[in-house]
Amino acid sequence: MLEDAVGAQDPLRAHRWACEIRNLGWSAALPGPAAMAGVLAMRLSDKNVSPGEIDLALDETIAEVHRAVARMA
């Protein structure tokens, strides 16, 4: 869902998903994904951020979520 929103260049929906991931990360005691999703949310809300910076923040957020899931397995 987050990737779809970023890919569709729908910043409001993407920001909502990033904030949701951030909140879930903190409530699940997963600070890595929460912090990266917070960075992504900030990038999405900043009008002066390039699409490349948003893509990088998205990739880092997804990678951190995957690492957290792997640690839990």
PyMOL Python script that loads the backbone (N, CA, C, O; Angstrom):
from pymol import cmd

cmd.read_pdbstr("""\
ATOM      1  N   MET A   1       0.798  -1.190   0.000  1.00  0.00           N
ATOM      2  CA  MET A   1       0.000   0.000   0.000  1.00  0.00           C
ATOM      3  C   MET A   1       0.856   1.276   0.000  1.00  0.00           C
ATOM      4  O   MET A   1       0.597   2.214  -0.753  1.00  0.00           O
ATOM      5  N   LEU A   2       1.873   1.285   0.855  1.00  0.00           N
ATOM      6  CA  LEU A   2       2.754   2.446   0.907  1.00  0.00           C
ATOM      7  C   LEU A   2       3.489   2.614  -0.413  1.00  0.00           C
ATOM      8  O   LEU A   2       3.569   3.717  -0.953  1.00  0.00           O
ATOM      9  N   GLU A   3       4.024   1.514  -0.929  1.00  0.00           N
ATOM     10  CA  GLU A   3       4.737   1.585  -2.209  1.00  0.00           C
ATOM     11  C   GLU A   3       3.812   2.050  -3.320  1.00  0.00           C
ATOM     12  O   GLU A   3       4.217   2.841  -4.173  1.00  0.00           O
ATOM     13  N   ASP A   4       2.577   1.569  -3.321  1.00  0.00           N
ATOM     14  CA  ASP A   4       1.609   1.978  -4.345  1.00  0.00           C
ATOM     15  C   ASP A   4       1.334   3.473  -4.280  1.00  0.00           C
ATOM     16  O   ASP A   4       1.263   4.144  -5.310  1.00  0.00           O
ATOM     17  N   ALA A   5       1.181   3.991  -3.068  1.00  0.00           N
ATOM     18  CA  ALA A   5       0.884   5.412  -2.897  1.00  0.00           C
ATOM     19  C   ALA A   5       2.057   6.280  -3.352  1.00  0.00           C
ATOM     20  O   ALA A   5       1.859   7.316  -3.987  1.00  0.00           O
ATOM     21  N   VAL A   6       3.279   5.851  -3.025  1.00  0.00           N
ATOM     22  CA  VAL A   6       4.448   6.615  -3.467  1.00  0.00           C
ATOM     23  C   VAL A   6       4.563   6.529  -4.976  1.00  0.00           C
ATOM     24  O   VAL A   6       4.807   7.537  -5.640  1.00  0.00           O
ATOM     25  N   GLY A   7       4.389   5.326  -5.528  1.00  0.00           N
ATOM     26  CA  GLY A   7       4.482   5.137  -6.973  1.00  0.00           C
ATOM     27  C   GLY A   7       3.437   5.919  -7.737  1.00  0.00           C
ATOM     28  O   GLY A   7       3.698   6.394  -8.843  1.00  0.00           O
ATOM     29  N   ALA A   8       2.253   6.057  -7.159  1.00  0.00           N
ATOM     30  CA  ALA A   8       1.172   6.811  -7.796  1.00  0.00           C
ATOM     31  C   ALA A   8       1.313   8.307  -7.565  1.00  0.00           C
ATOM     32  O   ALA A   8       0.483   9.092  -8.023  1.00  0.00           O
ATOM     33  N   GLN A   9       2.358   8.697  -6.859  1.00  0.00           N
ATOM     34  CA  GLN A   9       2.598  10.098  -6.518  1.00  0.00           C
ATOM     35  C   GLN A   9       1.395  10.709  -5.812  1.00  0.00           C
ATOM     36  O   GLN A   9       0.932  11.800  -6.146  1.00  0.00           O
ATOM     37  N   ASP A  10       0.907   9.959  -4.818  1.00  0.00           N
ATOM     38  CA  ASP A  10      -0.200  10.404  -3.981  1.00  0.00           C
ATOM     39  C   ASP A  10       0.383  10.685  -2.591  1.00  0.00           C
ATOM     40  O   ASP A  10       0.319   9.832  -1.706  1.00  0.00           O
ATOM     41  N   PRO A  11       0.953  11.884  -2.401  1.00  0.00           N
ATOM     42  CA  PRO A  11       1.673  12.152  -1.155  1.00  0.00           C
ATOM     43  C   PRO A  11       0.801  12.098   0.093  1.00  0.00           C
ATOM     44  O   PRO A  11       1.288  11.712   1.155  1.00  0.00           O
ATOM     45  N   LEU A  12      -0.443  12.464   0.000  1.00  0.00           N
ATOM     46  CA  LEU A  12      -1.292  12.424   1.198  1.00  0.00           C
ATOM     47  C   LEU A  12      -1.520  10.996   1.663  1.00  0.00           C
ATOM     48  O   LEU A  12      -1.410  10.701   2.853  1.00  0.00           O
ATOM     49  N   ARG A  13      -1.834  10.116   0.735  1.00  0.00           N
ATOM     50  CA  ARG A  13      -2.059   8.713   1.087  1.00  0.00           C
ATOM     51  C   ARG A  13      -0.752   8.074   1.545  1.00  0.00           C
ATOM     52  O   ARG A  13      -0.746   7.309   2.509  1.00  0.00           O
ATOM     53  N   ALA A  14       0.345   8.374   0.873  1.00  0.00           N
ATOM     54  CA  ALA A  14       1.643   7.831   1.260  1.00  0.00           C
ATOM     55  C   ALA A  14       2.035   8.317   2.655  1.00  0.00           C
ATOM     56  O   ALA A  14       2.544   7.543   3.466  1.00  0.00           O
ATOM     57  N   HIS A  15       1.798   9.588   2.929  1.00  0.00           N
ATOM     58  CA  HIS A  15       2.115  10.139   4.252  1.00  0.00           C
ATOM     59  C   HIS A  15       1.295   9.433   5.326  1.00  0.00           C
ATOM     60  O   HIS A  15       1.813   9.114   6.396  1.00  0.00           O
ATOM     61  N   ARG A  16       0.038   9.193   5.049  1.00  0.00           N
ATOM     62  CA  ARG A  16      -0.830   8.493   6.008  1.00  0.00           C
ATOM     63  C   ARG A  16      -0.286   7.094   6.306  1.00  0.00           C
ATOM     64  O   ARG A  16      -0.238   6.676   7.463  1.00  0.00           O
ATOM     65  N   TRP A  17       0.127   6.368   5.250  1.00  0.00           N
ATOM     66  CA  TRP A  17       0.676   5.019   5.442  1.00  0.00           C
ATOM     67  C   TRP A  17       1.997   5.064   6.199  1.00  0.00           C
ATOM     68  O   TRP A  17       2.234   4.226   7.070  1.00  0.00           O
ATOM     69  N   ALA A  18       2.850   6.015   5.888  1.00  0.00           N
ATOM     70  CA  ALA A  18       4.125   6.133   6.591  1.00  0.00           C
ATOM     71  C   ALA A  18       3.894   6.404   8.082  1.00  0.00           C
ATOM     72  O   ALA A  18       4.573   5.829   8.933  1.00  0.00           O
ATOM     73  N   CYS A  19       2.954   7.264   8.386  1.00  0.00           N
ATOM     74  CA  CYS A  19       2.638   7.554   9.790  1.00  0.00           C
ATOM     75  C   CYS A  19       2.062   6.328  10.486  1.00  0.00           C
ATOM     76  O   CYS A  19       2.353   6.086  11.657  1.00  0.00           O
ATOM     77  N   GLU A  20       1.260   5.564   9.784  1.00  0.00           N
ATOM     78  CA  GLU A  20       0.692   4.344  10.360  1.00  0.00           C
ATOM     79  C   GLU A  20       1.798   3.336  10.671  1.00  0.00           C
ATOM     80  O   GLU A  20       1.795   2.720  11.737  1.00  0.00           O
ATOM     81  N   ILE A  21       2.740   3.168   9.747  1.00  0.00           N
ATOM     82  CA  ILE A  21       3.866   2.257   9.987  1.00  0.00           C
ATOM     83  C   ILE A  21       4.694   2.755  11.167  1.00  0.00           C
ATOM     84  O   ILE A  21       5.117   1.968  12.014  1.00  0.00           O
ATOM     85  N   ARG A  22       4.919   4.053  11.217  1.00  0.00           N
ATOM     86  CA  ARG A  22       5.675   4.628  12.340  1.00  0.00           C
ATOM     87  C   ARG A  22       4.985   4.311  13.667  1.00  0.00           C
ATOM     88  O   ARG A  22       5.632   3.864  14.614  1.00  0.00           O
ATOM     89  N   ASN A  23       3.694   4.539  13.733  1.00  0.00           N
ATOM     90  CA  ASN A  23       2.950   4.292  14.967  1.00  0.00           C
ATOM     91  C   ASN A  23       2.949   2.812  15.341  1.00  0.00           C
ATOM     92  O   ASN A  23       3.118   2.464  16.510  1.00  0.00           O
ATOM     93  N   LEU A  24       2.759   1.943  14.352  1.00  0.00           N
ATOM     94  CA  LEU A  24       2.782   0.509  14.624  1.00  0.00           C
ATOM     95  C   LEU A  24       4.165   0.065  15.092  1.00  0.00           C
ATOM     96  O   LEU A  24       4.284  -0.768  15.991  1.00  0.00           O
ATOM     97  N   GLY A  25       5.204   0.621  14.482  1.00  0.00           N
ATOM     98  CA  GLY A  25       6.565   0.282  14.892  1.00  0.00           C
ATOM     99  C   GLY A  25       6.827   0.642  16.332  1.00  0.00           C
ATOM    100  O   GLY A  25       7.389  -0.158  17.080  1.00  0.00           O
ATOM    101  N   TRP A  26       6.426   1.839  16.736  1.00  0.00           N
ATOM    102  CA  TRP A  26       6.656   2.232  18.128  1.00  0.00           C
ATOM    103  C   TRP A  26       5.824   1.383  19.075  1.00  0.00           C
ATOM    104  O   TRP A  26       6.322   0.977  20.125  1.00  0.00           O
ATOM    105  N   SER A  27       4.570   1.104  18.733  1.00  0.00           N
ATOM    106  CA  SER A  27       3.730   0.324  19.641  1.00  0.00           C
ATOM    107  C   SER A  27       4.178  -1.133  19.722  1.00  0.00           C
ATOM    108  O   SER A  27       3.902  -1.807  20.715  1.00  0.00           O
ATOM    109  N   ALA A  28       4.867  -1.630  18.686  1.00  0.00           N
ATOM    110  CA  ALA A  28       5.374  -3.003  18.690  1.00  0.00           C
ATOM    111  C   ALA A  28       6.826  -3.078  19.165  1.00  0.00           C
ATOM    112  O   ALA A  28       7.454  -4.131  19.058  1.00  0.00           O
ATOM    113  N   ALA A  29       7.358  -1.990  19.680  1.00  0.00           N
ATOM    114  CA  ALA A  29       8.737  -1.919  20.162  1.00  0.00           C
ATOM    115  C   ALA A  29       9.738  -2.252  19.054  1.00  0.00           C
ATOM    116  O   ALA A  29      10.716  -2.966  19.277  1.00  0.00           O
ATOM    117  N   LEU A  30       9.481  -1.728  17.871  1.00  0.00           N
ATOM    118  CA  LEU A  30      10.384  -1.884  16.727  1.00  0.00           C
ATOM    119  C   LEU A  30      10.862  -0.500  16.310  1.00  0.00           C
ATOM    120  O   LEU A  30      10.326   0.086  15.370  1.00  0.00           O
ATOM    121  N   PRO A  31      11.868   0.023  17.003  1.00  0.00           N
ATOM    122  CA  PRO A  31      12.284   1.405  16.748  1.00  0.00           C
ATOM    123  C   PRO A  31      12.865   1.641  15.359  1.00  0.00           C
ATOM    124  O   PRO A  31      12.722   2.740  14.824  1.00  0.00           O
ATOM    125  N   GLY A  32      13.514   0.649  14.757  1.00  0.00           N
ATOM    126  CA  GLY A  32      14.105   0.839  13.426  1.00  0.00           C
ATOM    127  C   GLY A  32      13.068   1.197  12.379  1.00  0.00           C
ATOM    128  O   GLY A  32      13.166   2.248  11.744  1.00  0.00           O
ATOM    129  N   PRO A  33      12.062   0.327  12.187  1.00  0.00           N
ATOM    130  CA  PRO A  33      11.023   0.663  11.207  1.00  0.00           C
ATOM    131  C   PRO A  33      10.269   1.943  11.566  1.00  0.00           C
ATOM    132  O   PRO A  33       9.908   2.721  10.683  1.00  0.00           O
ATOM    133  N   ALA A  34      10.035   2.159  12.846  1.00  0.00           N
ATOM    134  CA  ALA A  34       9.313   3.359  13.260  1.00  0.00           C
ATOM    135  C   ALA A  34      10.096   4.613  12.891  1.00  0.00           C
ATOM    136  O   ALA A  34       9.525   5.570  12.367  1.00  0.00           O
ATOM    137  N   ALA A  35      11.392   4.613  13.161  1.00  0.00           N
ATOM    138  CA  ALA A  35      12.214   5.780  12.860  1.00  0.00           C
ATOM    139  C   ALA A  35      12.293   6.026  11.356  1.00  0.00           C
ATOM    140  O   ALA A  35      12.169   7.164  10.905  1.00  0.00           O
ATOM    141  N   MET A  36      12.501   4.961  10.579  1.00  0.00           N
ATOM    142  CA  MET A  36      12.613   5.138   9.125  1.00  0.00           C
ATOM    143  C   MET A  36      11.285   5.599   8.528  1.00  0.00           C
ATOM    144  O   MET A  36      11.278   6.425   7.616  1.00  0.00           O
ATOM    145  N   ALA A  37      10.175   5.084   9.022  1.00  0.00           N
ATOM    146  CA  ALA A  37       8.871   5.533   8.530  1.00  0.00           C
ATOM    147  C   ALA A  37       8.639   6.990   8.902  1.00  0.00           C
ATOM    148  O   ALA A  37       8.009   7.730   8.147  1.00  0.00           O
ATOM    149  N   GLY A  38       9.140   7.407  10.055  1.00  0.00           N
ATOM    150  CA  GLY A  38       9.046   8.810  10.437  1.00  0.00           C
ATOM    151  C   GLY A  38       9.828   9.704   9.496  1.00  0.00           C
ATOM    152  O   GLY A  38       9.366  10.785   9.131  1.00  0.00           O
ATOM    153  N   VAL A  39      11.024   9.252   9.097  1.00  0.00           N
ATOM    154  CA  VAL A  39      11.829  10.006   8.128  1.00  0.00           C
ATOM    155  C   VAL A  39      11.075  10.102   6.801  1.00  0.00           C
ATOM    156  O   VAL A  39      11.011  11.169   6.191  1.00  0.00           O
ATOM    157  N   LEU A  40      10.506   8.980   6.363  1.00  0.00           N
ATOM    158  CA  LEU A  40       9.738   8.974   5.117  1.00  0.00           C
ATOM    159  C   LEU A  40       8.564   9.945   5.207  1.00  0.00           C
ATOM    160  O   LEU A  40       8.312  10.695   4.264  1.00  0.00           O
ATOM    161  N   ALA A  41       7.850   9.941   6.317  1.00  0.00           N
ATOM    162  CA  ALA A  41       6.710  10.846   6.488  1.00  0.00           C
ATOM    163  C   ALA A  41       7.155  12.302   6.388  1.00  0.00           C
ATOM    164  O   ALA A  41       6.473  13.123   5.775  1.00  0.00           O
ATOM    165  N   MET A  42       8.293  12.619   6.990  1.00  0.00           N
ATOM    166  CA  MET A  42       8.796  13.991   6.901  1.00  0.00           C
ATOM    167  C   MET A  42       9.160  14.355   5.466  1.00  0.00           C
ATOM    168  O   MET A  42       8.858  15.454   5.002  1.00  0.00           O
ATOM    169  N   ARG A  43       9.807  13.431   4.770  1.00  0.00           N
ATOM    170  CA  ARG A  43      10.177  13.693   3.374  1.00  0.00           C
ATOM    171  C   ARG A  43       8.928  13.903   2.508  1.00  0.00           C
ATOM    172  O   ARG A  43       8.909  14.771   1.635  1.00  0.00           O
ATOM    173  N   LEU A  44       7.891  13.104   2.757  1.00  0.00           N
ATOM    174  CA  LEU A  44       6.666  13.221   1.966  1.00  0.00           C
ATOM    175  C   LEU A  44       5.955  14.543   2.202  1.00  0.00           C
ATOM    176  O   LEU A  44       5.280  15.051   1.306  1.00  0.00           O
ATOM    177  N   SER A  45       6.097  15.103   3.391  1.00  0.00           N
ATOM    178  CA  SER A  45       5.404  16.353   3.698  1.00  0.00           C
ATOM    179  C   SER A  45       6.212  17.588   3.302  1.00  0.00           C
ATOM    180  O   SER A  45       5.693  18.703   3.344  1.00  0.00           O
ATOM    181  N   ASP A  46       7.462  17.401   2.920  1.00  0.00           N
ATOM    182  CA  ASP A  46       8.323  18.522   2.540  1.00  0.00           C
ATOM    183  C   ASP A  46       8.219  18.759   1.037  1.00  0.00           C
ATOM    184  O   ASP A  46       8.525  17.871   0.241  1.00  0.00           O
ATOM    185  N   LYS A  47       7.797  19.934   0.658  1.00  0.00           N
ATOM    186  CA  LYS A  47       7.616  20.275  -0.763  1.00  0.00           C
ATOM    187  C   LYS A  47       8.940  20.406  -1.521  1.00  0.00           C
ATOM    188  O   LYS A  47       8.952  20.345  -2.750  1.00  0.00           O
ATOM    189  N   ASN A  48      10.048  20.583  -0.807  1.00  0.00           N
ATOM    190  CA  ASN A  48      11.345  20.791  -1.452  1.00  0.00           C
ATOM    191  C   ASN A  48      12.178  19.520  -1.584  1.00  0.00           C
ATOM    192  O   ASN A  48      13.360  19.586  -1.921  1.00  0.00           O
ATOM    193  N   VAL A  49      11.576  18.371  -1.323  1.00  0.00           N
ATOM    194  CA  VAL A  49      12.301  17.104  -1.395  1.00  0.00           C
ATOM    195  C   VAL A  49      12.119  16.510  -2.787  1.00  0.00           C
ATOM    196  O   VAL A  49      11.019  16.507  -3.338  1.00  0.00           O
ATOM    197  N   SER A  50      13.210  16.011  -3.340  1.00  0.00           N
ATOM    198  CA  SER A  50      13.151  15.435  -4.687  1.00  0.00           C
ATOM    199  C   SER A  50      12.532  14.041  -4.650  1.00  0.00           C
ATOM    200  O   SER A  50      12.559  13.378  -3.613  1.00  0.00           O
ATOM    201  N   PRO A  51      11.976  13.595  -5.770  1.00  0.00           N
ATOM    202  CA  PRO A  51      11.439  12.234  -5.837  1.00  0.00           C
ATOM    203  C   PRO A  51      12.493  11.178  -5.500  1.00  0.00           C
ATOM    204  O   PRO A  51      12.162  10.135  -4.935  1.00  0.00           O
ATOM    205  N   GLY A  52      13.739  11.433  -5.838  1.00  0.00           N
ATOM    206  CA  GLY A  52      14.809  10.492  -5.513  1.00  0.00           C
ATOM    207  C   GLY A  52      15.001  10.322  -4.013  1.00  0.00           C
ATOM    208  O   GLY A  52      15.247   9.216  -3.532  1.00  0.00           O
ATOM    209  N   GLU A  53      14.885  11.431  -3.272  1.00  0.00           N
ATOM    210  CA  GLU A  53      15.004  11.356  -1.814  1.00  0.00           C
ATOM    211  C   GLU A  53      13.840  10.579  -1.216  1.00  0.00           C
ATOM    212  O   GLU A  53      14.018   9.830  -0.255  1.00  0.00           O
ATOM    213  N   ILE A  54      12.662  10.752  -1.776  1.00  0.00           N
ATOM    214  CA  ILE A  54      11.495  10.007  -1.301  1.00  0.00           C
ATOM    215  C   ILE A  54      11.674   8.524  -1.594  1.00  0.00           C
ATOM    216  O   ILE A  54      11.390   7.683  -0.740  1.00  0.00           O
ATOM    217  N   ASP A  55      12.142   8.199  -2.792  1.00  0.00           N
ATOM    218  CA  ASP A  55      12.371   6.797  -3.141  1.00  0.00           C
ATOM    219  C   ASP A  55      13.400   6.155  -2.215  1.00  0.00           C
ATOM    220  O   ASP A  55      13.232   5.013  -1.788  1.00  0.00           O
ATOM    221  N   LEU A  56      14.463   6.893  -1.908  1.00  0.00           N
ATOM    222  CA  LEU A  56      15.489   6.381  -1.007  1.00  0.00           C
ATOM    223  C   LEU A  56      14.912   6.140   0.385  1.00  0.00           C
ATOM    224  O   LEU A  56      15.173   5.099   0.989  1.00  0.00           O
ATOM    225  N   ALA A  57      14.142   7.078   0.893  1.00  0.00           N
ATOM    226  CA  ALA A  57      13.531   6.917   2.217  1.00  0.00           C
ATOM    227  C   ALA A  57      12.556   5.743   2.215  1.00  0.00           C
ATOM    228  O   ALA A  57      12.471   5.009   3.200  1.00  0.00           O
ATOM    229  N   LEU A  58      11.821   5.560   1.119  1.00  0.00           N
ATOM    230  CA  LEU A  58      10.906   4.420   1.011  1.00  0.00           C
ATOM    231  C   LEU A  58      11.694   3.119   1.031  1.00  0.00           C
ATOM    232  O   LEU A  58      11.345   2.194   1.764  1.00  0.00           O
ATOM    233  N   ASP A  59      12.752   3.040   0.236  1.00  0.00           N
ATOM    234  CA  ASP A  59      13.573   1.820   0.195  1.00  0.00           C
ATOM    235  C   ASP A  59      14.166   1.507   1.563  1.00  0.00           C
ATOM    236  O   ASP A  59      14.189   0.348   1.978  1.00  0.00           O
ATOM    237  N   GLU A  60      14.646   2.530   2.267  1.00  0.00           N
ATOM    238  CA  GLU A  60      15.229   2.324   3.593  1.00  0.00           C
ATOM    239  C   GLU A  60      14.166   1.864   4.590  1.00  0.00           C
ATOM    240  O   GLU A  60      14.440   1.019   5.442  1.00  0.00           O
ATOM    241  N   THR A  61      12.965   2.410   4.488  1.00  0.00           N
ATOM    242  CA  THR A  61      11.884   2.006   5.379  1.00  0.00           C
ATOM    243  C   THR A  61      11.518   0.548   5.150  1.00  0.00           C
ATOM    244  O   THR A  61      11.381  -0.220   6.103  1.00  0.00           O
ATOM    245  N   ILE A  62      11.362   0.168   3.893  1.00  0.00           N
ATOM    246  CA  ILE A  62      11.001  -1.215   3.574  1.00  0.00           C
ATOM    247  C   ILE A  62      12.108  -2.176   4.016  1.00  0.00           C
ATOM    248  O   ILE A  62      11.822  -3.244   4.557  1.00  0.00           O
ATOM    249  N   ALA A  63      13.354  -1.805   3.791  1.00  0.00           N
ATOM    250  CA  ALA A  63      14.471  -2.657   4.209  1.00  0.00           C
ATOM    251  C   ALA A  63      14.487  -2.833   5.720  1.00  0.00           C
ATOM    252  O   ALA A  63      14.735  -3.932   6.216  1.00  0.00           O
ATOM    253  N   GLU A  64      14.227  -1.765   6.447  1.00  0.00           N
ATOM    254  CA  GLU A  64      14.219  -1.848   7.909  1.00  0.00           C
ATOM    255  C   GLU A  64      13.064  -2.720   8.401  1.00  0.00           C
ATOM    256  O   GLU A  64      13.224  -3.470   9.364  1.00  0.00           O
ATOM    257  N   VAL A  65      11.924  -2.630   7.761  1.00  0.00           N
ATOM    258  CA  VAL A  65      10.793  -3.496   8.126  1.00  0.00           C
ATOM    259  C   VAL A  65      11.164  -4.957   7.876  1.00  0.00           C
ATOM    260  O   VAL A  65      10.880  -5.815   8.712  1.00  0.00           O
ATOM    261  N   HIS A  66      11.787  -5.245   6.750  1.00  0.00           N
ATOM    262  CA  HIS A  66      12.204  -6.618   6.451  1.00  0.00           C
ATOM    263  C   HIS A  66      13.217  -7.128   7.466  1.00  0.00           C
ATOM    264  O   HIS A  66      13.147  -8.285   7.882  1.00  0.00           O
ATOM    265  N   ARG A  67      14.152  -6.283   7.867  1.00  0.00           N
ATOM    266  CA  ARG A  67      15.133  -6.695   8.885  1.00  0.00           C
ATOM    267  C   ARG A  67      14.444  -6.982  10.207  1.00  0.00           C
ATOM    268  O   ARG A  67      14.785  -7.951  10.885  1.00  0.00           O
ATOM    269  N   ALA A  68      13.494  -6.164  10.578  1.00  0.00           N
ATOM    270  CA  ALA A  68      12.780  -6.375  11.838  1.00  0.00           C
ATOM    271  C   ALA A  68      11.989  -7.681  11.804  1.00  0.00           C
ATOM    272  O   ALA A  68      11.959  -8.418  12.790  1.00  0.00           O
ATOM    273  N   VAL A  69      11.358  -7.960  10.687  1.00  0.00           N
ATOM    274  CA  VAL A  69      10.589  -9.209  10.556  1.00  0.00           C
ATOM    275  C   VAL A  69      11.539 -10.409  10.624  1.00  0.00           C
ATOM    276  O   VAL A  69      11.229 -11.412  11.266  1.00  0.00           O
ATOM    277  N   ALA A  70      12.690 -10.305   9.966  1.00  0.00           N
ATOM    278  CA  ALA A  70      13.661 -11.406   9.982  1.00  0.00           C
ATOM    279  C   ALA A  70      14.179 -11.655  11.394  1.00  0.00           C
ATOM    280  O   ALA A  70      14.389 -12.806  11.777  1.00  0.00           O
ATOM    281  N   ARG A  71      14.385 -10.608  12.165  1.00  0.00           N
ATOM    282  CA  ARG A  71      14.856 -10.766  13.541  1.00  0.00           C
ATOM    283  C   ARG A  71      13.799 -11.451  14.401  1.00  0.00           C
ATOM    284  O   ARG A  71      14.132 -12.195  15.324  1.00  0.00           O
ATOM    285  N   MET A  72      12.542 -11.204  14.101  1.00  0.00           N
ATOM    286  CA  MET A  72      11.456 -11.792  14.886  1.00  0.00           C
ATOM    287  C   MET A  72      11.234 -13.261  14.541  1.00  0.00           C
ATOM    288  O   MET A  72      10.674 -14.010  15.342  1.00  0.00           O
ATOM    289  N   ALA A  73      11.666 -13.671  13.365  1.00  0.00           N
ATOM    290  CA  ALA A  73      11.404 -15.055  12.922  1.00  0.00           C
ATOM    291  C   ALA A  73      12.286 -16.055  13.630  1.00  0.00           C
ATOM    292  O   ALA A  73      12.190 -17.255  13.371  1.00  0.00           O
TER     293      ALA A  73
END
""", "prot")
cmd.dss("prot")
cmd.show_as("cartoon", "prot")
cmd.util.cbc("prot")
cmd.orient("prot")
